[in-house]
Amino acid sequence: MEPLFGVLLGLILAVASSAENNCTCVTNKWTVCAQDASGNCTCMLVGSNHKVDCSTLTSKCLLMKAEMTPLKEKRFRGHPRGLLDNPDCEDSGIFKARQCNQTDTCWCVNTARVRRTEKGGKSLSCSELVRTSWIYIEPKHKKRSSAFNVLEVANALKHLFESRYKLHPKYIAAINYDSPLIQIGLNQNDSEKSRCDVDIADVAYYLEKDIKNDSIFHSDSTLTISVNGDALDIEKLRIYYVNEKPPEFCMRQLVSGISAVVTVVILTAGFGITVLVVLKWLQTRKYEKVEIKEMGEIRAPSLQLP
């Protein structure tokens, strides 16, 4: 009876250990996960007490904050000494409208944390977090003997955004392909985005990390894009962000910048005019010398007496 009990106990422990190992966050490697007594898996973000929903993407702000944790530890131990780009997040996980570094320098950002104002001090006021409504993504794949089929590339990328990045197809505005360049347009306005929808800024961040071989997904999930059985290998990536509202600039700095440009233009124009006047004068003087010489040669014979 005792040997049988030992075998059963060993099986129970093995199952429990396996369940514990399966308690991971597929969409975020920057988490610490644990199972409770009921078998539920709870994942917390590294460096904070923020609970992560592993069924969807984690916000870019929380990810950037978690990515700073190892750097903070190294700095505490006396390794790096530079400024850390540690973002300020709202409780909901989005960026705060005003971001500051470890000095007194602050600036206003959009939902992708791209600066949209001039830098200022702690007194800088940012009234709202402006939404990034358009994101243009331009991947470039490696050279190959023949181009992919345009429709097959579009279908493969749509499937990628829907399955891997949880993006609803209505936010994929366009996908164009002209080998080796691919153009992807994502459009998402505040009025149409629901609470359950992933943000296109988070999608772009996940994709960027995937392309750079620094995936945010769990370690056993690597990016693979297949077009009709052939691998689509991305070697370069550019991302452009467009806001719902235009950028705001400090008028004094804008005026000083315009004044500097005007001054340079005036000085350049003045220098050009001076050069033209000097050249014109030299040409006129040369012409006069030639004319005097020719007149002298004409008049010279008339001075001879018979």
C-alpha positions as a Markdown table, in Angstrom:
| # | Residue | x | y | z |
|---|---|---|---|---|
| 1 | Met | 0.0 | 0.0 | 0.0 |
| 2 | Glu | 2.8 | 2.4 | 0.9 |
| 3 | Pro | 4.6 | 2.0 | -2.5 |
| 4 | Leu | 1.3 | 2.7 | -4.3 |
| 5 | Phe | 0.8 | 5.8 | -2.2 |
| 6 | Gly | 4.3 | 7.0 | -3.0 |
| 7 | Val | 3.7 | 6.5 | -6.7 |
| 8 | Leu | 0.4 | 8.5 | -6.5 |
| 9 | Leu | 2.1 | 11.2 | -4.5 |
| 10 | Gly | 4.8 | 11.4 | -7.1 |
| 11 | Leu | 2.3 | 11.7 | -10.0 |
| 12 | Ile | 0.4 | 14.5 | -8.1 |
| 13 | Leu | 3.6 | 16.4 | -7.5 |
| 14 | Ala | 4.6 | 16.0 | -11.2 |
| 15 | Val | 1.3 | 17.3 | -12.4 |
| 16 | Ala | 1.5 | 20.2 | -10.0 |
| 17 | Ser | 5.0 | 21.0 | -11.2 |
| 18 | Ser | 3.9 | 20.9 | -14.8 |
| 19 | Ala | 0.9 | 23.2 | -14.1 |
| 20 | Glu | 3.2 | 25.6 | -12.3 |
| 21 | Asn | 5.6 | 25.7 | -15.3 |
| 22 | Asn | 2.6 | 26.4 | -17.7 |
| 23 | Cys | 1.8 | 29.5 | -15.6 |
| 24 | Thr | 3.4 | 32.0 | -18.0 |
| 25 | Cys | 2.3 | 35.1 | -19.8 |
| 26 | Val | 2.4 | 34.4 | -23.5 |
| 27 | Thr | 2.1 | 38.0 | -24.6 |
| 28 | Asn | 4.6 | 39.5 | -22.1 |
| 29 | Lys | 7.9 | 38.1 | -21.0 |
| 30 | Trp | 8.4 | 41.0 | -18.5 |
| 31 | Thr | 6.1 | 39.3 | -15.9 |
| 32 | Val | 6.3 | 37.1 | -12.8 |
| 33 | Cys | 3.5 | 34.6 | -12.7 |
| 34 | Ala | 2.2 | 32.3 | -10.0 |
| 35 | Gln | -0.8 | 30.0 | -9.5 |
| 36 | Asp | -3.1 | 30.3 | -6.5 |
| 37 | Ala | -4.8 | 27.5 | -4.6 |
| 38 | Ser | -7.6 | 27.4 | -7.2 |
| 39 | Gly | -5.2 | 26.9 | -10.0 |
| 40 | Asn | -5.6 | 30.3 | -11.5 |
| 41 | Cys | -2.5 | 31.9 | -13.0 |
| 42 | Thr | -1.8 | 35.5 | -12.0 |
| 43 | Cys | 0.9 | 37.5 | -13.7 |
| 44 | Met | 2.4 | 40.7 | -12.3 |
| 45 | Leu | 4.6 | 43.2 | -14.3 |
| 46 | Val | 8.3 | 43.2 | -13.4 |
| 47 | Gly | 9.2 | 46.2 | -11.2 |
| 48 | Ser | 5.6 | 47.0 | -10.2 |
| 49 | Asn | 2.4 | 45.6 | -8.7 |
| 50 | His | 0.5 | 46.0 | -12.0 |
| 51 | Lys | -1.6 | 43.0 | -12.9 |
| 52 | Val | -1.2 | 41.9 | -16.6 |
| 53 | Asp | -3.9 | 40.7 | -18.8 |
| 54 | Cys | -2.1 | 38.0 | -20.8 |
| 55 | Ser | -4.9 | 37.5 | -23.3 |
| 56 | Thr | -4.0 | 40.8 | -25.0 |
| 57 | Leu | -1.0 | 43.2 | -25.5 |
| 58 | Thr | 0.5 | 45.1 | -22.6 |
| 59 | Ser | 0.5 | 48.9 | -23.1 |
| 60 | Lys | 3.7 | 50.4 | -24.4 |
| 61 | Cys | 4.2 | 52.6 | -21.3 |
| 62 | Leu | 4.1 | 49.7 | -18.9 |
| 63 | Leu | 6.4 | 47.7 | -21.1 |
| 64 | Met | 9.0 | 50.5 | -21.3 |
| 65 | Lys | 8.8 | 50.8 | -17.5 |
| 66 | Ala | 9.4 | 47.1 | -17.0 |
| 67 | Glu | 12.3 | 47.2 | -19.5 |
| 68 | Met | 14.0 | 49.8 | -17.3 |
| 69 | Thr | 14.0 | 47.5 | -14.2 |
| 70 | Pro | 17.2 | 45.6 | -15.1 |
| 71 | Leu | 18.9 | 48.9 | -15.9 |
| 72 | Lys | 17.9 | 50.4 | -12.6 |
| 73 | Glu | 19.4 | 47.4 | -10.8 |
| 74 | Lys | 22.6 | 47.7 | -12.7 |
| 75 | Arg | 22.8 | 51.4 | -11.9 |
| 76 | Phe | 22.1 | 50.7 | -8.3 |
| 77 | Arg | 25.1 | 48.4 | -8.3 |
| 78 | Gly | 27.2 | 51.1 | -9.9 |
| 79 | His | 27.4 | 50.0 | -13.5 |
| 80 | Pro | 25.7 | 52.5 | -15.9 |
| 81 | Arg | 25.6 | 56.2 | -15.0 |
| 82 | Gly | 23.6 | 57.8 | -17.8 |
| 83 | Leu | 20.0 | 59.0 | -17.6 |
| 84 | Leu | 17.3 | 56.3 | -17.7 |
| 85 | Asp | 14.4 | 56.8 | -20.0 |
| 86 | Asn | 11.8 | 55.8 | -17.4 |
| 87 | Pro | 8.2 | 56.8 | -18.6 |
| 88 | Asp | 5.4 | 58.1 | -16.5 |
| 89 | Cys | 2.2 | 56.0 | -16.8 |
| 90 | Glu | -1.4 | 56.5 | -15.8 |
| 91 | Asp | -3.0 | 53.8 | -13.7 |
| 92 | Ser | -4.7 | 52.5 | -16.9 |
| 93 | Gly | -1.3 | 51.9 | -18.4 |
| 94 | Ile | -1.3 | 54.7 | -21.0 |
| 95 | Phe | 1.4 | 57.4 | -21.0 |
| 96 | Lys | 0.9 | 60.6 | -19.0 |
| 97 | Ala | 0.5 | 63.6 | -21.3 |
| 98 | Arg | 3.6 | 65.1 | -19.8 |
| 99 | Gln | 6.9 | 63.2 | -19.7 |
| 100 | Cys | 10.0 | 64.2 | -17.9 |
| 101 | Asn | 13.5 | 62.9 | -17.6 |
| 102 | Gln | 15.5 | 62.7 | -14.4 |
| 103 | Thr | 16.4 | 66.4 | -14.7 |
| 104 | Asp | 13.9 | 69.2 | -14.8 |
| 105 | Thr | 13.3 | 68.8 | -18.5 |
| 106 | Cys | 9.7 | 67.9 | -19.6 |
| 107 | Trp | 7.7 | 67.7 | -22.8 |
| 108 | Cys | 4.3 | 66.7 | -24.1 |
| 109 | Val | 3.8 | 63.4 | -26.0 |
| 110 | Asn | 1.2 | 61.5 | -28.0 |
| 111 | Thr | -0.1 | 58.0 | -27.2 |
| 112 | Ala | 3.1 | 56.5 | -28.7 |
| 113 | Arg | 5.2 | 58.7 | -26.5 |
| 114 | Val | 6.6 | 60.7 | -29.5 |
| 115 | Arg | 7.4 | 64.3 | -28.4 |
| 116 | Arg | 5.0 | 66.8 | -29.9 |
| 117 | Thr | 6.0 | 70.1 | -28.2 |
| 118 | Glu | 9.2 | 71.9 | -27.4 |
| 119 | Lys | 11.0 | 70.9 | -24.2 |
| 120 | Gly | 10.3 | 72.9 | -21.1 |
| 121 | Gly | 10.6 | 72.8 | -17.3 |
| 122 | Lys | 8.5 | 71.2 | -14.6 |
| 123 | Ser | 6.0 | 74.1 | -15.1 |
| 124 | Leu | 5.2 | 72.8 | -18.6 |
| 125 | Ser | 1.5 | 72.1 | -18.9 |
| 126 | Cys | 0.1 | 69.3 | -21.2 |
| 127 | Ser | -3.7 | 69.5 | -21.3 |
| 128 | Glu | -4.3 | 66.2 | -23.0 |
| 129 | Leu | -2.7 | 63.0 | -24.3 |
| 130 | Val | -3.2 | 63.4 | -28.1 |
| 131 | Arg | -4.0 | 60.2 | -29.9 |
| 132 | Thr | -1.8 | 58.8 | -32.6 |
| 133 | Ser | -4.5 | 58.2 | -35.2 |
| 134 | Trp | -2.3 | 57.0 | -38.1 |
| 135 | Ile | 0.8 | 54.8 | -38.0 |
| 136 | Tyr | 2.7 | 54.1 | -41.2 |
| 137 | Ile | 4.9 | 51.1 | -41.1 |
| 138 | Glu | 7.5 | 50.5 | -43.8 |
| 139 | Pro | 9.3 | 47.1 | -43.6 |
| 140 | Lys | 11.9 | 46.1 | -46.2 |
| 141 | His | 12.5 | 42.4 | -46.8 |
| 142 | Lys | 15.8 | 40.8 | -47.8 |
| 143 | Lys | 16.8 | 40.4 | -51.4 |
| 144 | Arg | 15.3 | 37.4 | -53.3 |
| 145 | Ser | 15.4 | 36.1 | -56.8 |
| 146 | Ser | 11.7 | 37.0 | -57.5 |
| 147 | Ala | 9.1 | 39.3 | -55.8 |
| 148 | Phe | 6.2 | 37.9 | -53.7 |
| 149 | Asn | 2.7 | 38.1 | -55.0 |
| 150 | Val | 1.1 | 41.4 | -53.8 |
| 151 | Leu | -2.2 | 39.8 | -52.7 |
| 152 | Glu | -0.4 | 37.0 | -50.8 |
| 153 | Val | 1.8 | 39.5 | -49.0 |
| 154 | Ala | -1.3 | 41.5 | -47.9 |
| 155 | Asn | -3.1 | 38.4 | -46.7 |
| 156 | Ala | -0.1 | 37.1 | -44.8 |
| 157 | Leu | 0.4 | 40.5 | -43.0 |
| 158 | Lys | -3.3 | 40.8 | -42.2 |
| 159 | His | -3.3 | 37.4 | -40.6 |
| 160 | Leu | -0.1 | 38.4 | -38.6 |
| 161 | Phe | -1.7 | 41.5 | -37.2 |
| 162 | Glu | -4.9 | 39.7 | -36.3 |
| 163 | Ser | -3.5 | 36.5 | -34.8 |
| 164 | Arg | -0.3 | 37.7 | -33.2 |
| 165 | Tyr | -1.0 | 41.3 | -32.3 |
| 166 | Lys | -4.8 | 40.9 | -31.7 |
| 167 | Leu | -5.6 | 43.9 | -34.0 |
| 168 | His | -9.1 | 44.1 | -35.4 |
| 169 | Pro | -8.9 | 44.1 | -39.3 |
| 170 | Lys | -10.9 | 47.3 | -39.4 |
| 171 | Tyr | -7.9 | 49.2 | -38.2 |
| 172 | Ile | -5.7 | 48.0 | -41.1 |
| 173 | Ala | -6.3 | 50.7 | -43.6 |
| 174 | Ala | -4.0 | 49.6 | -46.4 |
| 175 | Ile | -1.1 | 47.2 | -47.3 |
| 176 | Asn | 0.9 | 48.0 | -50.4 |
| 177 | Tyr | 3.8 | 46.0 | -51.8 |
| 178 | Asp | 6.5 | 47.0 | -54.3 |
| 179 | Ser | 9.5 | 44.6 | -53.8 |
| 180 | Pro | 11.3 | 44.9 | -51.5 |
| 181 | Leu | 9.3 | 47.6 | -49.8 |
| 182 | Ile | 6.0 | 47.1 | -47.9 |
| 183 | Gln | 3.8 | 49.9 | -46.8 |
| 184 | Ile | 1.3 | 49.3 | -44.0 |
| 185 | Gly | -1.2 | 51.9 | -42.8 |
| 186 | Leu | -2.9 | 51.6 | -39.5 |
| 187 | Asn | -5.8 | 54.0 | -38.6 |
| 188 | Gln | -7.5 | 54.2 | -35.2 |
| 189 | Asn | -9.5 | 57.1 | -33.9 |
| 190 | Asp | -10.8 | 57.6 | -30.3 |
| 191 | Ser | -14.4 | 57.6 | -31.5 |
| 192 | Glu | -14.2 | 54.0 | -32.9 |
| 193 | Lys | -11.7 | 52.4 | -30.5 |
| 194 | Ser | -13.5 | 50.3 | -27.8 |
| 195 | Arg | -12.0 | 49.4 | -24.5 |
| 196 | Cys | -11.2 | 45.8 | -25.6 |
| 197 | Asp | -9.4 | 46.9 | -28.8 |
| 198 | Val | -5.6 | 46.9 | -28.7 |
| 199 | Asp | -4.0 | 50.3 | -29.4 |
| 200 | Ile | -2.1 | 50.6 | -32.7 |
| 201 | Ala | 0.8 | 52.3 | -30.9 |
| 202 | Asp | 1.2 | 49.1 | -28.8 |
| 203 | Val | 1.0 | 47.0 | -32.0 |
| 204 | Ala | 3.7 | 49.0 | -33.6 |
| 205 | Tyr | 5.9 | 48.6 | -30.5 |
| 206 | Tyr | 5.5 | 44.8 | -30.4 |
| 207 | Leu | 6.2 | 44.6 | -34.1 |
| 208 | Glu | 9.3 | 46.8 | -33.8 |
| 209 | Lys | 10.7 | 44.5 | -31.0 |
| 210 | Asp | 9.9 | 41.4 | -33.0 |
| 211 | Ile | 11.9 | 42.7 | -36.0 |
| 212 | Lys | 14.8 | 43.7 | -33.8 |
| 213 | Asn | 14.9 | 40.1 | -32.3 |
| 214 | Asp | 14.0 | 41.4 | -28.9 |
| 215 | Ser | 10.4 | 40.0 | -28.8 |
| 216 | Ile | 8.1 | 41.0 | -25.9 |
| 217 | Phe | 6.3 | 37.7 | -26.3 |
| 218 | His | 7.3 | 34.6 | -24.3 |
| 219 | Ser | 10.7 | 33.2 | -25.1 |
| 220 | Asp | 9.3 | 30.3 | -27.0 |
| 221 | Ser | 7.3 | 32.5 | -29.4 |
| 222 | Thr | 9.4 | 34.0 | -32.2 |
| 223 | Leu | 8.2 | 36.0 | -35.2 |
| 224 | Thr | 7.8 | 34.0 | -38.4 |
| 225 | Ile | 6.0 | 35.4 | -41.5 |
| 226 | Ser | 5.2 | 33.0 | -44.3 |
| 227 | Val | 4.0 | 34.0 | -47.7 |
| 228 | Asn | 2.6 | 31.0 | -49.5 |
| 229 | Gly | 5.2 | 28.8 | -47.8 |
| 230 | Asp | 8.2 | 31.1 | -48.3 |
| 231 | Ala | 9.7 | 33.1 | -45.4 |
| 232 | Leu | 9.3 | 36.8 | -45.5 |
| 233 | Asp | 12.5 | 38.0 | -43.8 |
| 234 | Ile | 12.4 | 41.7 | -42.7 |
| 235 | Glu | 15.8 | 43.4 | -42.6 |
| 236 | Lys | 14.8 | 47.0 | -42.1 |
| 237 | Leu | 11.8 | 48.8 | -40.5 |
| 238 | Arg | 10.6 | 52.4 | -40.4 |
| 239 | Ile | 7.6 | 53.7 | -38.4 |
| 240 | Tyr | 5.9 | 57.1 | -38.8 |
| 241 | Tyr | 3.4 | 58.5 | -36.4 |
| 242 | Val | 0.6 | 61.0 | -37.2 |
| 243 | Asn | -1.5 | 62.6 | -34.5 |
| 244 | Glu | -5.2 | 63.6 | -34.4 |
| 245 | Lys | -4.0 | 67.1 | -33.6 |
| 246 | Pro | -1.1 | 69.1 | -35.0 |
| 247 | Pro | 2.1 | 69.6 | -32.9 |
| 248 | Glu | 2.4 | 72.6 | -30.6 |
| 249 | Phe | 5.5 | 74.8 | -30.6 |
| 250 | Cys | 6.6 | 77.6 | -28.4 |
| 251 | Met | 6.1 | 80.8 | -30.5 |
| 252 | Arg | 9.1 | 82.5 | -29.1 |
| 253 | Gln | 11.4 | 79.7 | -30.1 |
| 254 | Leu | 9.6 | 79.4 | -33.4 |
| 255 | Val | 10.0 | 83.1 | -34.1 |
| 256 | Ser | 13.7 | 83.0 | -33.1 |
| 257 | Gly | 14.2 | 80.0 | -35.4 |
| 258 | Ile | 12.5 | 81.9 | -38.3 |
| 259 | Ser | 14.5 | 85.0 | -37.6 |
| 260 | Ala | 17.7 | 83.0 | -37.8 |
| 261 | Val | 16.6 | 81.5 | -41.1 |
| 262 | Val | 15.7 | 84.9 | -42.5 |
| 263 | Thr | 19.1 | 86.3 | -41.4 |
| 264 | Val | 20.9 | 83.5 | -43.1 |
| 265 | Val | 18.9 | 84.1 | -46.3 |
| 266 | Ile | 19.6 | 87.9 | -46.2 |
| 267 | Leu | 23.3 | 87.4 | -45.7 |
| 268 | Thr | 23.5 | 84.8 | -48.4 |
| 269 | Ala | 21.5 | 87.0 | -50.8 |
| 270 | Gly | 23.7 | 90.0 | -49.9 |
| 271 | Phe | 26.9 | 88.1 | -50.5 |
| 272 | Gly | 25.6 | 86.9 | -53.8 |
| 273 | Ile | 24.6 | 90.4 | -55.0 |
| 274 | Thr | 28.1 | 91.7 | -53.9 |
| 275 | Val | 29.8 | 89.0 | -55.9 |
| 276 | Leu | 27.7 | 89.8 | -59.0 |
| 277 | Val | 28.5 | 93.5 | -58.7 |
| 278 | Val | 32.2 | 92.8 | -58.4 |
| 279 | Leu | 32.1 | 90.5 | -61.4 |
| 280 | Lys | 30.2 | 93.0 | -63.5 |
| 281 | Trp | 32.6 | 95.7 | -62.6 |
| 282 | Leu | 35.6 | 93.6 | -63.6 |
| 283 | Gln | 34.0 | 92.7 | -66.9 |
| 284 | Thr | 33.2 | 96.4 | -67.6 |
| 285 | Arg | 36.8 | 97.4 | -66.7 |
| 286 | Lys | 38.2 | 94.8 | -69.0 |
| 287 | Tyr | 36.0 | 95.9 | -71.8 |
| 288 | Glu | 37.1 | 99.5 | -71.4 |
| 289 | Lys | 40.8 | 98.5 | -71.5 |
| 290 | Val | 40.2 | 96.5 | -74.6 |
| 291 | Glu | 38.3 | 99.4 | -76.2 |
| 292 | Ile | 41.1 | 101.9 | -75.3 |
| 293 | Lys | 43.7 | 99.6 | -76.7 |
| 294 | Glu | 41.8 | 99.2 | -80.0 |
| 295 | Met | 41.3 | 102.9 | -80.4 |
| 296 | Gly | 45.0 | 103.5 | -79.8 |
| 297 | Glu | 45.8 | 101.1 | -82.6 |
| 298 | Ile | 43.4 | 102.8 | -84.9 |
| 299 | Arg | 44.7 | 106.3 | -84.2 |
| 300 | Ala | 48.3 | 105.5 | -84.2 |
| 301 | Pro | 48.9 | 105.7 | -88.1 |
| 302 | Ser | 47.3 | 109.2 | -88.3 |
| 303 | Leu | 50.1 | 110.6 | -86.2 |
| 304 | Gln | 52.7 | 109.9 | -88.9 |
| 305 | Leu | 53.8 | 112.9 | -91.1 |
| 306 | Pro | 54.2 | 112.5 | -94.8 |
